Amino acid sequence: MAFWKQLVLALLLGLAGIVGWGALDPSARPRLMAAGVPQALLPEWIFLASSEEVAAAAPKSEAPRRDPARNAAPGRAPLVVTAPVVMTETADRVSAIGTAEAARTVAIFPRVTGMVTEIAFTSGDRVEAGATLVRLDDDSERIALEQAKVALADAEAKAARNEKLAETRAISAAERDTARFELSKARLTLQEAELNLSRRTIAAPFSGVVGLTSVEVGDMVSTSTEIATLDDRSEIKVEFRIPEAFAARVASGQLIEVATPSQPGARFSGKVTAVGSRIEADSRTLVTQATVDNPDDVLRPGMSFAVTLRFPGIRKTAVPAPSVQWDRDGSYVWLVDDGKAKRTGIAIIERNADTVLVSGDLKPGDPVVTEGIQSVRAGSPVRIEDASDRLAGKAQEAKP
């Protein structure tokens, strides 16, 4: 076939392709013009398809589905669920870690030097006040006591004779006064001998439990030798620290609750018995001391305690937790006022399980939005869901 015939055939085939493309695709002409084909070679009658024809030929789209939140159809106010604002009390309490001390505790030292002749206790024994714990050798003190008794008897007899002689003027008044002085001196010597003898016996200053001792019979002890410790565990003192924010609210007599790892699950009651006079500058806390009864003797000095100190609550407004929202301006809730959504800023005071205590322009009974919040806009009307709306929404969700 001649070359010119081949060229004409190619042009006809190309034209046929363009006509077919234009009949099916309304965007064919703009694309060809964008590719550089002159507009004169692309008459509009060739491109028969239009956007309306294509749209008519296209498959029908599915009907719009309802919002999962069961909001109203387009053009209607969104459907929301509300809950009323309520009043409740803050759960003001302080939790702290405390350390236990005995109600009274002492380290027992002898008041004199001597050799231990008797130990009258076993470590861990409960003793009464005045009970003998340790005896030291006292031979010299007993001898001195007997001498003082003899000297006192002699001084008493001499003073009695001089009194009678002075009445008859057989002796001078000076001799009578000297006898009186000797009698007073003999009495003081006897008291000193009795005191020295009593100090050879070491007794318990109060009722309590005796601790460990390293002293044995035959040991030589001095005033710097610790015999044992004595603890009164009928009550336990717990010392702990509370933040300075509660310093003005804590007072003696306030009830507390404590727990210790040595008694799992058990809780003990006590009361505040002492409050520090100043805030510690390094920790910004106030030292507080409480007393806990220990009738069963299950608590020990040195134990750690988890202390809970409760304060009277302050009544505040509370909203359901799902109603609280946040943005860059802070926290807020949607309040329904006269059928319209109103954004109300709040400050969060305390969080509980289901509610949030807040401060803001809210009053008890005000309805706040808890569901359907995504469809709410400031100032837009809303519909509050009632029982029939909820049943209809559930029925629609149940449809396949």
Backbone torsions as a table, in degrees:
resi	resn	phi	psi	omega
1	MET	NA	141.5	-178.1
2	ALA	-66.7	156.5	-176.2
3	PHE	-62.4	-40.9	-176.9
4	TRP	-66.5	-31.8	177.5
5	LYS	-67.0	-41.4	178.1
6	GLN	-61.9	-38.9	-179.2
7	LEU	-66.5	-44.6	179.4
8	VAL	-62.6	-41.8	180.0
9	LEU	-63.0	-39.3	179.5
10	ALA	-66.0	-39.3	178.5
11	LEU	-65.4	-40.8	179.6
12	LEU	-64.3	-42.0	178.3
13	LEU	-63.8	-39.6	177.9
14	GLY	-64.7	-41.5	178.5
15	LEU	-63.8	-42.3	177.8
16	ALA	-60.5	-40.3	178.2
17	GLY	-63.7	-41.7	179.5
18	ILE	-63.0	-43.9	179.4
19	VAL	-60.6	-44.4	179.0
20	GLY	-63.9	-40.0	178.6
21	TRP	-63.6	-45.4	-179.2
22	GLY	-65.4	-28.2	178.9
23	ALA	-71.6	-24.4	-176.4
24	LEU	-103.9	-28.8	-173.5
25	ASP	-125.3	113.8	-179.4
26	PRO	-69.3	-13.4	179.6
27	SER	-91.6	5.5	-177.2
28	ALA	-66.2	-44.5	-176.6
29	ARG	-62.8	-48.7	178.5
30	PRO	-60.7	-35.0	179.5
31	ARG	-66.9	-42.4	179.4
32	LEU	-65.3	-38.9	177.9
33	MET	-66.1	-37.0	177.6
34	ALA	-68.0	-26.2	178.8
35	ALA	-80.9	-3.4	176.6
36	GLY	106.2	3.8	178.6
37	VAL	-74.8	129.1	-178.9
38	PRO	-59.8	143.2	-177.8
39	GLN	-63.8	-28.5	-179.3
40	ALA	-65.0	-26.7	-180.0
41	LEU	-86.3	1.3	-175.9
42	LEU	-125.7	69.0	178.7
43	PRO	-64.7	147.3	-174.6
44	GLU	-67.9	-25.1	-177.3
45	TRP	-68.2	-19.5	178.7
46	ILE	-71.3	-35.5	-175.0
47	PHE	-93.8	89.8	-170.6
48	LEU	-80.6	-30.2	-174.9
49	ALA	-69.5	143.2	176.7
50	SER	-125.5	163.7	-179.1
51	SER	-63.3	-31.0	179.4
52	GLU	-67.8	-40.0	179.8
53	GLU	-65.8	-41.4	179.3
54	VAL	-64.8	-40.9	179.4
55	ALA	-64.7	-35.8	178.9
56	ALA	-69.0	-33.0	-179.5
57	ALA	-79.6	-19.1	-177.1
58	ALA	-69.5	151.7	179.3
59	PRO	-66.8	145.0	179.8
60	LYS	-65.6	134.3	178.3
61	SER	-77.2	160.2	-179.3
62	GLU	-70.9	150.9	177.8
63	ALA	-64.8	143.2	-179.1
64	PRO	-60.3	139.2	-179.6
65	ARG	-86.3	157.2	178.2
66	ARG	-76.4	151.6	178.1
67	ASP	-62.1	137.4	-179.9
68	PRO	-57.0	-26.2	-179.6
69	ALA	-81.2	7.1	178.4
70	ARG	62.1	35.1	175.8
71	ASN	-70.6	168.9	-176.3
72	ALA	-72.0	164.3	177.4
73	ALA	-64.6	163.2	-179.8
74	PRO	-53.7	137.1	-180.0
75	GLY	95.4	-10.6	179.0
76	ARG	-108.5	157.9	179.7
77	ALA	-65.9	142.4	179.7
78	PRO	-65.6	149.7	-179.2
79	LEU	-94.9	130.5	-177.6
80	VAL	-131.8	162.0	174.1
81	VAL	-111.4	134.7	-178.4
82	THR	-122.0	163.4	174.5
83	ALA	-140.7	147.7	-176.9
84	PRO	-79.5	150.0	171.2
85	VAL	-72.5	137.0	-178.8
86	VAL	-124.4	168.1	176.0
87	MET	-107.2	135.4	177.4
88	THR	-148.0	170.7	-177.5
89	GLU	-101.2	144.1	175.0
90	THR	-69.1	146.4	178.8
91	ALA	-96.4	71.5	-178.0
92	ASP	-74.3	118.3	177.3
93	ARG	-153.7	157.6	179.3
94	VAL	-121.7	132.1	174.6
95	SER	-112.9	131.8	-177.3
96	ALA	-146.3	165.0	175.5
97	ILE	-106.2	126.9	-178.9
98	GLY	-121.5	165.2	179.3
99	THR	-120.2	136.9	-174.9
100	ALA	-87.6	145.6	171.9
101	GLU	-133.7	155.7	175.1
102	ALA	-70.7	154.9	177.7
103	ALA	-58.1	-40.2	172.7
104	ARG	-142.4	138.1	178.7
105	THR	-147.2	137.3	179.6
106	VAL	-140.0	153.3	167.4
107	ALA	-102.3	125.6	-172.6
108	ILE	-93.2	125.8	177.1
109	PHE	-123.2	148.5	173.8
110	PRO	-72.1	153.5	-179.6
111	ARG	-96.6	-5.5	178.7
112	VAL	-140.0	167.9	176.7
113	THR	-92.8	141.5	178.8
114	GLY	177.2	178.3	180.0
115	MET	-98.3	136.4	-180.0
116	VAL	-73.1	124.3	178.1
117	THR	-109.7	-19.0	-179.2
118	GLU	-155.7	137.4	170.9
119	ILE	-117.1	115.4	-170.6
120	ALA	-100.5	18.9	-179.9
121	PHE	-141.9	162.7	171.7
122	THR	-119.3	139.7	-178.7
123	SER	-54.0	131.2	-178.3
124	GLY	95.7	-6.1	179.2
125	ASP	-70.6	147.8	170.8
126	ARG	-94.9	125.5	-175.9
127	VAL	-122.8	157.3	177.9
128	GLU	-94.2	161.7	178.7
129	ALA	-61.3	133.7	-179.8
130	GLY	88.0	-4.8	-179.9
131	ALA	-69.0	141.8	-179.5
132	THR	-72.8	130.9	177.4
133	LEU	-104.7	-47.7	-176.6
134	VAL	-142.1	143.5	173.2
135	ARG	-117.7	139.8	174.5
136	LEU	-106.9	161.2	178.3
137	ASP	-60.1	136.7	-172.6
138	ASP	-136.7	25.7	-178.0
139	ASP	-62.3	-48.4	-178.1
140	SER	-62.4	-40.2	-178.1
141	GLU	-68.4	-33.9	178.2
142	ARG	-69.6	-39.0	177.7
143	ILE	-64.5	-42.5	179.3
144	ALA	-63.7	-34.0	178.4
145	LEU	-66.5	-42.1	-179.9
146	GLU	-65.9	-39.8	178.1
147	GLN	-62.6	-39.7	179.7
148	ALA	-65.6	-35.9	178.4
149	LYS	-65.7	-41.8	179.4
150	VAL	-65.1	-44.7	-180.0
151	ALA	-62.8	-37.1	178.9
152	LEU	-66.6	-41.1	179.4
153	ALA	-62.9	-40.6	179.1
154	ASP	-65.7	-41.8	-179.3
155	ALA	-66.4	-37.3	178.6
156	GLU	-64.8	-43.3	-179.9
157	ALA	-64.6	-43.3	180.0
158	LYS	-64.1	-42.1	-179.7
159	ALA	-64.8	-37.0	179.6
160	ALA	-66.2	-42.0	179.0
161	ARG	-63.1	-45.5	-177.3
162	ASN	-65.5	-29.9	177.1
163	GLU	-65.2	-42.7	-179.9
164	LYS	-68.2	-40.9	179.6
165	LEU	-66.9	-34.8	-180.0
166	ALA	-68.3	-29.8	179.1
167	GLU	-67.0	-33.0	178.9
168	THR	-94.0	6.1	-179.9
169	ARG	61.1	30.4	177.0
170	ALA	-78.8	-25.7	176.4
171	ILE	-129.5	162.7	-178.8
172	SER	-78.9	164.5	177.5
173	ALA	-64.4	-29.8	-179.7
174	ALA	-66.0	-40.3	179.1
175	GLU	-66.8	-37.0	176.7
176	ARG	-63.0	-42.5	-179.3
177	ASP	-66.7	-34.1	178.1
178	THR	-64.2	-40.0	178.7
179	ALA	-64.6	-40.4	176.9
180	ARG	-61.3	-42.2	-179.7
181	PHE	-63.2	-42.2	179.6
182	GLU	-63.4	-35.2	178.3
183	LEU	-65.8	-44.7	179.2
184	SER	-62.9	-39.1	179.7
185	LYS	-66.0	-38.0	179.6
186	ALA	-66.8	-37.6	177.6
187	ARG	-64.6	-42.5	178.7
188	LEU	-65.4	-36.5	178.0
189	THR	-63.9	-38.2	178.1
190	LEU	-65.6	-42.8	178.6
191	GLN	-61.3	-40.3	179.0
192	GLU	-65.7	-39.0	178.9
193	ALA	-65.2	-41.9	178.3
194	GLU	-64.3	-38.7	179.1
195	LEU	-65.4	-44.1	-179.6
196	ASN	-63.0	-37.2	178.8
197	LEU	-68.8	-40.5	-178.6
198	SER	-64.5	-29.5	-178.8
199	ARG	-75.4	-8.2	174.0
200	ARG	-80.4	-6.1	176.0
201	THR	-115.0	123.6	-179.5
202	ILE	-99.6	119.7	-174.6
203	ALA	-116.6	161.0	178.4
204	ALA	-74.6	127.5	-179.6
205	PRO	-73.4	-21.9	177.6
206	PHE	-156.9	169.0	179.9
207	SER	-72.2	139.3	179.8
208	GLY	175.4	-165.4	-178.0
209	VAL	-111.1	129.8	-178.8
210	VAL	-83.7	136.0	178.9
211	GLY	-87.8	-162.8	-179.1
212	LEU	-70.8	153.6	177.0
213	THR	-137.8	150.0	177.0
214	SER	-112.9	7.7	-177.5
215	VAL	-89.4	139.2	177.9
216	GLU	-125.5	160.2	176.1
217	VAL	-60.3	132.2	-178.2
218	GLY	100.0	-14.1	177.9
219	ASP	-69.9	145.4	174.1
220	MET	-94.4	121.1	-176.5
221	VAL	-117.6	157.1	177.5
222	SER	-129.7	-175.6	-178.8
223	THR	-69.3	-9.1	178.1
224	SER	-103.4	5.5	-180.0
225	THR	-91.2	122.2	178.4
226	GLU	-81.5	121.5	-179.8
227	ILE	-77.9	-51.7	-178.0
228	ALA	-171.4	175.0	172.2
229	THR	-109.5	153.3	179.6
230	LEU	-132.7	124.3	-177.6
231	ASP	-120.5	132.2	171.4
232	ASP	-94.8	103.9	-175.3
233	ARG	-101.9	16.1	176.9
234	SER	-63.1	-28.0	172.6
235	GLU	-134.8	152.1	178.9
236	ILE	-118.3	130.2	175.1
237	LYS	-94.4	131.2	179.8
238	VAL	-116.2	122.2	178.8
239	GLU	-105.2	129.7	-179.3
240	PHE	-147.2	173.8	-177.3
241	ARG	-125.1	138.2	178.7
242	ILE	-118.3	153.2	179.8
243	PRO	-62.7	152.5	-177.3
244	GLU	-64.8	-19.5	178.9
245	ALA	-62.7	-24.5	-179.1
246	PHE	-105.3	7.5	-174.9
247	ALA	-62.0	-36.8	-177.6
248	ALA	-79.7	-9.1	-175.0
249	ARG	-103.9	-15.8	-179.6
250	VAL	-85.5	143.6	-178.3
251	ALA	-151.6	156.7	178.1
252	SER	-61.2	141.3	-178.8
253	GLY	93.3	-9.2	-179.9
254	GLN	-70.6	138.7	-176.4
255	LEU	-77.9	146.5	175.6
256	ILE	-133.6	169.1	176.1
257	GLU	-134.8	133.8	-177.1
258	VAL	-128.5	154.6	174.7
259	ALA	-140.8	150.1	-178.7
260	THR	-134.8	145.0	179.9
261	PRO	-60.8	-22.1	-178.6
262	SER	-74.8	-14.3	178.4
263	GLN	-129.1	76.1	-175.6
264	PRO	-59.2	132.8	177.8
265	GLY	82.5	-12.1	-178.9
266	ALA	-92.5	143.1	176.8
267	ARG	-128.5	143.4	-175.5
268	PHE	-124.1	144.0	-179.2
269	SER	-101.5	149.7	178.1
270	GLY	-156.0	-169.8	178.4
271	LYS	-147.0	153.4	178.9
272	VAL	-70.8	129.8	-178.7
273	THR	-117.7	-15.8	-179.7
274	ALA	-154.2	141.6	179.6
275	VAL	-128.8	133.5	179.2
276	GLY	-60.3	157.3	-176.9
277	SER	-91.0	-8.2	-177.4
278	ARG	-151.7	157.3	176.0
279	ILE	-82.3	132.8	177.1
280	GLU	-72.8	124.5	-172.7
281	ALA	-67.6	-32.1	-175.8
282	ASP	-75.5	-33.1	-177.5
283	SER	-112.5	-8.3	-177.2
284	ARG	54.3	43.7	178.8
285	THR	-129.4	162.6	179.3
286	LEU	-113.0	125.9	179.1
287	VAL	-72.9	128.4	-178.3
288	THR	-131.8	144.8	-179.3
289	GLN	-126.9	135.5	179.1
290	ALA	-127.9	159.4	-179.8
291	THR	-118.7	132.7	-179.2
292	VAL	-121.7	128.0	177.3
293	ASP	-66.0	143.3	-178.2
294	ASN	-133.8	60.1	-174.4
295	PRO	-67.3	-29.1	-179.0
296	ASP	-91.2	0.6	177.2
297	ASP	56.6	41.5	178.0
298	VAL	-97.7	-9.5	179.3
299	LEU	-103.6	147.3	-175.9
300	ARG	-129.2	147.4	173.1
301	PRO	-59.7	143.0	179.9
302	GLY	93.6	-11.3	178.3
303	MET	-66.7	154.6	172.9
304	SER	-95.2	144.8	-177.6
305	PHE	-131.9	140.6	168.0
306	ALA	-92.3	113.9	-173.1
307	VAL	-102.5	133.7	174.9
308	THR	-120.5	121.7	-179.5
309	LEU	-119.0	119.0	-175.8
310	ARG	-103.1	146.6	178.4
311	PHE	-122.3	155.0	177.1
312	PRO	-58.3	134.1	-178.2
313	GLY	-74.4	159.5	176.1
314	ILE	-109.8	131.5	-177.8
315	ARG	-72.2	127.1	-178.9
316	LYS	-136.3	159.6	174.8
317	THR	-74.7	146.0	-178.6
318	ALA	-133.0	142.1	178.2
319	VAL	-125.7	157.3	175.5
320	PRO	-61.7	143.3	-178.1
321	ALA	-57.2	-39.6	-178.7
322	PRO	-65.9	-15.7	-176.9
323	SER	-81.0	-14.2	-175.9
324	VAL	-82.2	127.9	179.9
325	GLN	-123.5	163.7	179.9
326	TRP	-136.1	149.3	167.2
327	ASP	-150.8	-168.2	-175.4
328	ARG	-66.0	-19.0	178.5
329	ASP	-88.2	-5.5	178.9
330	GLY	119.6	-166.2	-177.8
331	SER	-87.3	151.6	-178.4
332	TYR	-160.5	169.6	173.3
333	VAL	-133.4	159.9	174.5
334	TRP	-96.5	118.9	179.6
335	LEU	-103.8	132.9	177.5
336	VAL	-90.5	112.8	-177.8
337	ASP	-123.5	112.4	179.8
338	ASP	56.9	41.8	176.2
339	GLY	78.7	6.0	179.8
340	LYS	-124.2	151.6	-178.8
341	ALA	-80.0	132.9	180.0
342	LYS	-129.4	121.7	178.7
343	ARG	-76.9	128.8	-178.2
344	THR	-127.6	117.7	178.7
345	GLY	-71.2	144.7	-179.2
346	ILE	-137.0	162.1	171.4
347	ALA	-120.4	126.9	-176.7
348	ILE	-80.6	127.9	179.8
349	ILE	-100.8	-44.8	-176.0
350	GLU	-158.2	145.4	177.5
351	ARG	-108.6	133.6	173.3
352	ASN	-115.8	-169.8	-176.5
353	ALA	-63.4	-47.6	-174.3
354	ASP	-117.8	-15.0	-175.5
355	THR	-127.3	164.9	176.9
356	VAL	-126.9	124.7	176.7
357	LEU	-82.2	127.8	-173.1
358	VAL	-135.4	165.8	169.0
359	SER	-124.4	141.2	-177.6
360	GLY	166.3	-172.7	-178.1
361	ASP	-82.5	66.6	-179.5
362	LEU	-129.6	147.2	177.2
363	LYS	-125.5	151.8	177.7
364	PRO	-55.3	133.9	179.9
365	GLY	95.0	-14.5	177.6
366	ASP	-62.1	133.4	179.2
367	PRO	-82.4	127.1	175.4
368	VAL	-115.1	146.3	-175.8
369	VAL	-77.1	129.7	177.1
370	THR	-114.2	-25.5	177.9
371	GLU	-134.2	148.4	-177.3
372	GLY	82.2	19.5	-175.8
373	ILE	-64.2	-31.8	-176.1
374	GLN	-63.5	-24.0	-177.6
375	SER	-94.5	-1.2	-174.7
376	VAL	-88.7	137.7	174.4
377	ARG	-129.4	151.5	-178.0
378	ALA	-60.0	127.5	177.4
379	GLY	80.9	-5.5	-178.3
380	SER	-82.7	147.0	178.0
381	PRO	-70.2	149.0	177.8
382	VAL	-136.1	156.4	174.2
383	ARG	-112.4	130.7	-179.8
384	ILE	-86.7	126.6	-176.6
385	GLU	-67.3	134.7	172.5
386	ASP	-112.6	-172.1	-175.1
387	ALA	-63.5	-40.2	-178.4
388	SER	-67.0	-37.8	177.1
389	ASP	-62.8	-41.4	-178.5
390	ARG	-66.2	-40.6	178.8
391	LEU	-65.4	-40.2	178.8
392	ALA	-64.9	-39.0	179.0
393	GLY	-65.6	-39.5	178.3
394	LYS	-66.7	-37.6	179.2
395	ALA	-65.8	-38.1	179.5
396	GLN	-68.0	-38.6	178.0
397	GLU	-65.0	-29.6	-178.5
398	ALA	-75.2	-16.3	179.4
399	LYS	-71.1	143.3	179.5
400	PRO	-70.0	NA	NA
